[in-house]
Amino acid sequence: VAGHNTAAVITKLTVQRASRDSILLMHDIHLWTVDTAAPTIDTLQKQGYTLVTVSQLLGSTKPGKLYPAA
């Protein structure tokens, strides 16, 4: 979330905006994203979300190909 680079703020906003079939993209190049991964995952799982990888969600994918039906 641009302009909100603290783990607490990112966790709060991510959890608030999560919904069924959401895809959360988190880049590990930002330290605050790394710091927020565990609390975000814990909170979402406590709320009943099941987290899966992109491969589990879409199956085999190819670089550069679009998957609009996902």
DSSP file (Angstrom, degrees, kcal/mol; ACC not computed):
  #  RESIDUE AA STRUCTURE BP1 BP2  ACC     N-H-->O    O-->H-N    N-H-->O    O-->H-N    TCO  KAPPA ALPHA  PHI   PSI    X-CA   Y-CA   Z-CA
    1    1 A V    >         0   0    0      0, 0.0     3,-1.9     0, 0.0     9,-0.0   0.000 360.0 360.0 360.0 114.3    0.0    0.0    0.0
    2    2 A A  T 3   +     0   0    0      1,-0.3     3,-0.0     3,-0.1     0, 0.0  -0.238 360.0  12.1 -58.5 134.7    1.8    3.1   -1.2
    3    3 A G  T 3  S+     0   0    0      1,-0.1     2,-0.4     2,-0.0    -1,-0.3   0.415 106.7  91.5  82.0  -2.4    2.7    5.6    1.5
    4    4 A H    <   +     0   0    0     -3,-1.9     2,-0.4     1,-0.1     6,-0.1  -0.630  44.6 158.4-123.7  72.1    1.9    3.1    4.3
    5    5 A N        +     0   0    0     -2,-0.4     2,-0.4     4,-0.1    27,-0.1  -0.182  36.2  99.7 -99.2  43.3    5.3    1.5    4.9
    6    6 A T  S  > S-     0   0    0     -2,-0.4     4,-2.5     1,-0.1     5,-0.2  -0.966  73.2-127.8-120.2 146.9    4.9    0.2    8.4
    7    7 A A  H  > S+     0   0    0     -2,-0.4     4,-2.7     1,-0.2     5,-0.2   0.891 108.0  52.5 -58.3 -42.3    4.1   -3.5    9.2
    8    8 A A  H  > S+     0   0    0      1,-0.2     4,-2.2     2,-0.2    -1,-0.2   0.912 112.2  44.3 -62.8 -43.4    1.2   -2.6   11.5
    9    9 A V  H  > S+     0   0    0      2,-0.2     4,-2.7     1,-0.2     5,-0.2   0.923 114.9  48.2 -68.6 -44.1   -0.5   -0.3    8.9
   10   10 A I  H  X S+     0   0    0     -4,-2.5     4,-2.7     2,-0.2     5,-0.2   0.916 112.1  49.5 -64.1 -42.9    0.0   -2.7    6.0
   11   11 A T  H  X S+     0   0    0     -4,-2.7     4,-2.5    -5,-0.2     5,-0.2   0.948 112.7  47.7 -59.5 -48.7   -1.3   -5.6    8.1
   12   12 A K  H  X S+     0   0    0     -4,-2.2     4,-2.2    -5,-0.2    -2,-0.2   0.935 115.6  43.5 -58.6 -49.8   -4.4   -3.6    9.1
   13   13 A L  H  X S+     0   0    0     -4,-2.7     4,-1.9     2,-0.2    -1,-0.2   0.888 114.0  50.6 -66.4 -39.7   -5.2   -2.5    5.6
   14   14 A T  H  X S+     0   0    0     -4,-2.7     4,-1.1    -5,-0.2    -1,-0.2   0.930 112.3  46.0 -64.6 -45.3   -4.5   -5.9    4.0
   15   15 A V  H  < S+     0   0    0     -4,-2.5     3,-0.4    -5,-0.2    -2,-0.2   0.899 112.7  51.2 -65.2 -40.7   -6.8   -7.7    6.5
   16   16 A Q  H  < S+     0   0    0     -4,-2.2    -1,-0.2    -5,-0.2    -2,-0.2   0.865 115.4  41.9 -63.0 -36.3   -9.5   -5.0    6.0
   17   17 A R  H  < S+     0   0    0     -4,-1.9    -1,-0.2    -5,-0.2    -2,-0.2   0.556  88.9 110.8 -91.8  -9.4   -9.4   -5.3    2.2
   18   18 A A     <  +     0   0    0     -4,-1.1     2,-0.3    -3,-0.4    -3,-0.0  -0.381  39.7 162.1 -68.0 143.1   -9.2   -9.1    2.0
   19   19 A S    >   -     0   0    0     -2,-0.1     3,-2.2     0, 0.0    -2,-0.0  -0.949  48.5 -57.3-151.2 169.8  -12.2  -10.9    0.6
   20   20 A R  T 3  S+     0   0    0     -2,-0.3    29,-0.0     1,-0.3     0, 0.0  -0.237 124.3  12.6 -52.0 135.1  -13.0  -14.3   -0.8
   21   21 A D  T 3  S+     0   0    0      1,-0.2    -1,-0.3    -3,-0.0     2,-0.1   0.597  90.8 152.6  70.4  14.2  -10.9  -15.0   -3.9
   22   22 A S    <   -     0   0    0     -3,-2.2     2,-0.5     1,-0.0    -1,-0.2  -0.429  36.0-147.7 -69.5 148.3   -8.5  -12.2   -3.2
   23   23 A I        -     0   0    0     -2,-0.1     2,-0.6     2,-0.0    -1,-0.0  -0.986   9.7-158.7-116.6 121.5   -4.9  -12.4   -4.4
   24   24 A L        -     0   0    0     -2,-0.5     2,-0.6     2,-0.0   -10,-0.0  -0.888   2.6-162.9-102.6 123.4   -2.4  -10.7   -2.2
   25   25 A L        -     0   0    0     -2,-0.6     2,-0.5     2,-0.0    -2,-0.0  -0.926  10.2-179.5-108.6 118.1    0.9   -9.9   -3.8
   26   26 A M        -     0   0    0     -2,-0.6     2,-0.5     8,-0.0    -2,-0.0  -0.970  15.4-149.9-123.6 120.7    3.7   -9.1   -1.4
   27   27 A H    >   -     0   0    0     -2,-0.5     3,-1.1     1,-0.1     6,-0.2  -0.764   4.8-153.1 -91.9 127.0    7.2   -8.2   -2.6
   28   28 A D  T 3  S+     0   0    0     -2,-0.5    -1,-0.1     1,-0.2     6,-0.1   0.346  81.8  86.2 -82.0   9.2   10.0   -9.2   -0.4
   29   29 A I  T 3  S+     0   0    0      1,-0.0     2,-0.5     4,-0.0    -1,-0.2   0.634  80.9  69.3 -80.4 -13.3   12.2   -6.4   -1.6
   30   30 A H  S X> S-     0   0    0     -3,-1.1     4,-1.6     1,-0.1     3,-0.8  -0.924  76.3-145.9-108.0 126.6   10.7   -4.1    1.0
   31   31 A L  H 3> S+     0   0    0     -2,-0.5     4,-2.5     1,-0.3     5,-0.2   0.865  98.8  56.6 -59.1 -39.1   11.5   -4.7    4.6
   32   32 A W  H 3> S+     0   0    0      1,-0.2     4,-1.3     2,-0.2    -1,-0.3   0.817 104.6  53.5 -65.5 -28.8    8.1   -3.7    5.9
   33   33 A T  H <> S+     0   0    0     -3,-0.8     4,-1.0     2,-0.2    -1,-0.2   0.909 109.4  47.3 -70.0 -41.6    6.5   -6.3    3.6
   34   34 A V  H >X S+     0   0    0     -4,-1.6     3,-0.6     1,-0.2     4,-0.6   0.922 111.9  51.5 -61.9 -43.9    8.6   -9.0    5.0
   35   35 A D  H 3< S+     0   0    0     -4,-2.5    -1,-0.2     1,-0.2    -2,-0.2   0.783 111.7  46.6 -65.4 -27.9    7.8   -7.8    8.5
   36   36 A T  H 3X S+     0   0    0     -4,-1.3     4,-2.3    -5,-0.2     5,-0.3   0.615  90.0  84.4 -91.8 -12.7    4.0   -7.8    7.8
   37   37 A A  H <X S+     0   0    0     -4,-1.0     4,-2.7    -3,-0.6     5,-0.2   0.943  91.8  43.9 -57.6 -53.9    3.8  -11.3    6.2
   38   38 A A  H  X S+     0   0    0     -4,-0.6     4,-2.7     1,-0.2     5,-0.2   0.933 116.6  44.3 -62.3 -49.3    3.6  -13.4    9.4
   39   39 A P  H  > S+     0   0    0      0, 0.0     4,-2.3     0, 0.0    -1,-0.2   0.883 115.0  50.0 -65.1 -34.4    1.0  -11.2   11.2
   40   40 A T  H  X S+     0   0    0     -4,-2.3     4,-2.5     2,-0.2     5,-0.2   0.945 113.0  45.6 -66.0 -47.3   -1.1  -10.8    8.1
   41   41 A I  H  X S+     0   0    0     -4,-2.7     4,-2.5    -5,-0.3     5,-0.2   0.928 113.7  49.7 -61.1 -46.5   -1.1  -14.6    7.5
   42   42 A D  H  X S+     0   0    0     -4,-2.7     4,-2.2    -5,-0.2    -1,-0.2   0.926 112.8  46.7 -58.9 -46.6   -1.9  -15.3   11.1
   43   43 A T  H  X S+     0   0    0     -4,-2.3     4,-1.4    -5,-0.2    -2,-0.2   0.920 112.9  48.3 -64.6 -44.8   -4.8  -12.8   11.2
   44   44 A L  H  <>S+     0   0    0     -4,-2.5     5,-2.4     1,-0.2    -1,-0.2   0.901 111.9  49.5 -64.3 -40.5   -6.3  -14.0    7.9
   45   45 A Q  H ><5S+     0   0    0     -4,-2.5     3,-1.6     1,-0.2    -1,-0.2   0.892 107.9  53.8 -65.6 -38.6   -6.1  -17.7    9.0
   46   46 A K  H 3<5S+     0   0    0     -4,-2.2    -1,-0.2     1,-0.3    -2,-0.2   0.796 105.1  55.7 -64.0 -27.7   -7.7  -16.8   12.3
   47   47 A Q  T 3<5S-     0   0    0     -4,-1.4    -1,-0.3    -3,-0.2    -2,-0.2   0.417 128.1-100.1 -84.8   1.2  -10.5  -15.2   10.3
   48   48 A G  T < 5S+     0   0    0     -3,-1.6    -3,-0.2     1,-0.3     2,-0.2   0.500  72.1 146.5  97.6   4.1  -11.0  -18.5    8.5
   49   49 A Y      < -     0   0    0     -5,-2.4     2,-0.5    -6,-0.2    -1,-0.3  -0.488  40.3-143.6 -73.6 144.4   -9.2  -17.8    5.2
   50   50 A T        -     0   0    0     -2,-0.2     2,-0.4     2,-0.0    -1,-0.0  -0.953  17.0-149.7-105.3 123.0   -7.4  -20.6    3.5
   51   51 A L        +     0   0    0     -2,-0.5     2,-0.3   -10,-0.1   -10,-0.0  -0.788  20.6 172.3 -99.0 135.0   -4.2  -19.4    1.9
   52   52 A V        -     0   0    0     -2,-0.4     2,-0.1     3,-0.0    -2,-0.0  -0.898  31.6-106.4-133.7 162.9   -2.8  -21.1   -1.2
   53   53 A T     >  -     0   0    0     -2,-0.3     4,-1.9     1,-0.1     5,-0.1  -0.411  35.1-108.0 -82.2 165.9    0.0  -20.4   -3.7
   54   54 A V  H  > S+     0   0    0      1,-0.2     4,-3.2     2,-0.2     5,-0.4   0.896 121.8  54.4 -60.3 -40.0   -0.6  -19.1   -7.2
   55   55 A S  H  > S+     0   0    0      1,-0.2     4,-2.1     2,-0.2    -1,-0.2   0.885 108.0  48.7 -62.7 -38.8    0.3  -22.5   -8.5
   56   56 A Q  H  4 S+     0   0    0      2,-0.2    -1,-0.2     1,-0.2    -2,-0.2   0.855 116.7  43.9 -67.4 -33.5   -2.3  -24.2   -6.3
   57   57 A L  H  < S+     0   0    0     -4,-1.9    -2,-0.2     2,-0.1    -1,-0.2   0.911 131.3  17.9 -77.1 -44.9   -4.9  -21.6   -7.4
   58   58 A L  H  < S-     0   0    0     -4,-3.2     2,-0.2     1,-0.3    -3,-0.2   0.588  92.5-140.2-107.3 -13.6   -4.2  -21.6  -11.2
   59   59 A G     <  +     0   0    0     -4,-2.1    -1,-0.3    -5,-0.4     2,-0.2  -0.575  67.9   3.6  81.6-152.8   -2.2  -24.8  -11.9
   60   60 A S  S    S-     0   0    0     -2,-0.2     2,-0.3    -4,-0.1    -5,-0.0  -0.493  75.6-173.3 -70.3 130.5    0.6  -24.6  -14.3
   61   61 A T        -     0   0    0     -2,-0.2    -2,-0.0     6,-0.0    -6,-0.0  -0.830  16.4-138.4-123.1 162.9    1.3  -21.1  -15.6
   62   62 A K    >   -     0   0    0     -2,-0.3     3,-1.9     3,-0.1    -2,-0.0  -0.975  30.3-104.5-123.3 135.3    3.6  -19.6  -18.2
   63   63 A P  T 3  S+     0   0    0      0, 0.0     3,-0.1     0, 0.0     0, 0.0  -0.280 104.8  16.4 -55.8 136.0    5.6  -16.4  -17.9
   64   64 A G  T 3  S+     0   0    0      1,-0.3     2,-0.3     0, 0.0     0, 0.0   0.278  95.9 120.0  86.4 -11.7    4.1  -13.5  -19.9
   65   65 A K    <   -     0   0    0     -3,-1.9    -1,-0.3     2,-0.0     2,-0.3  -0.674  59.2-131.2 -88.8 142.3    0.7  -15.1  -20.3
   66   66 A L        -     0   0    0     -2,-0.3     3,-0.1    -3,-0.1    -4,-0.0  -0.667  13.3-165.2 -91.0 147.4   -2.4  -13.4  -18.9
   67   67 A Y    >   +     0   0    0     -2,-0.3     3,-1.7     1,-0.1    -1,-0.0  -0.575  20.7 161.3-128.6  67.4   -5.0  -15.3  -16.8
   68   68 A P  T 3  S+     0   0    0      0, 0.0    -1,-0.1     0, 0.0    -2,-0.0   0.754  71.4  61.3 -65.1 -24.2   -8.0  -13.0  -16.8
   69   69 A A  T 3         0   0    0      1,-0.3    -2,-0.0    -3,-0.1    -3,-0.0   0.605 360.0 360.0 -77.3  -9.6  -10.4  -15.8  -15.7
   70   70 A A    <         0   0    0     -3,-1.7    -1,-0.3   -12,-0.0    -3,-0.0   0.510 360.0 360.0 -70.9 360.0   -8.5  -16.2  -12.5
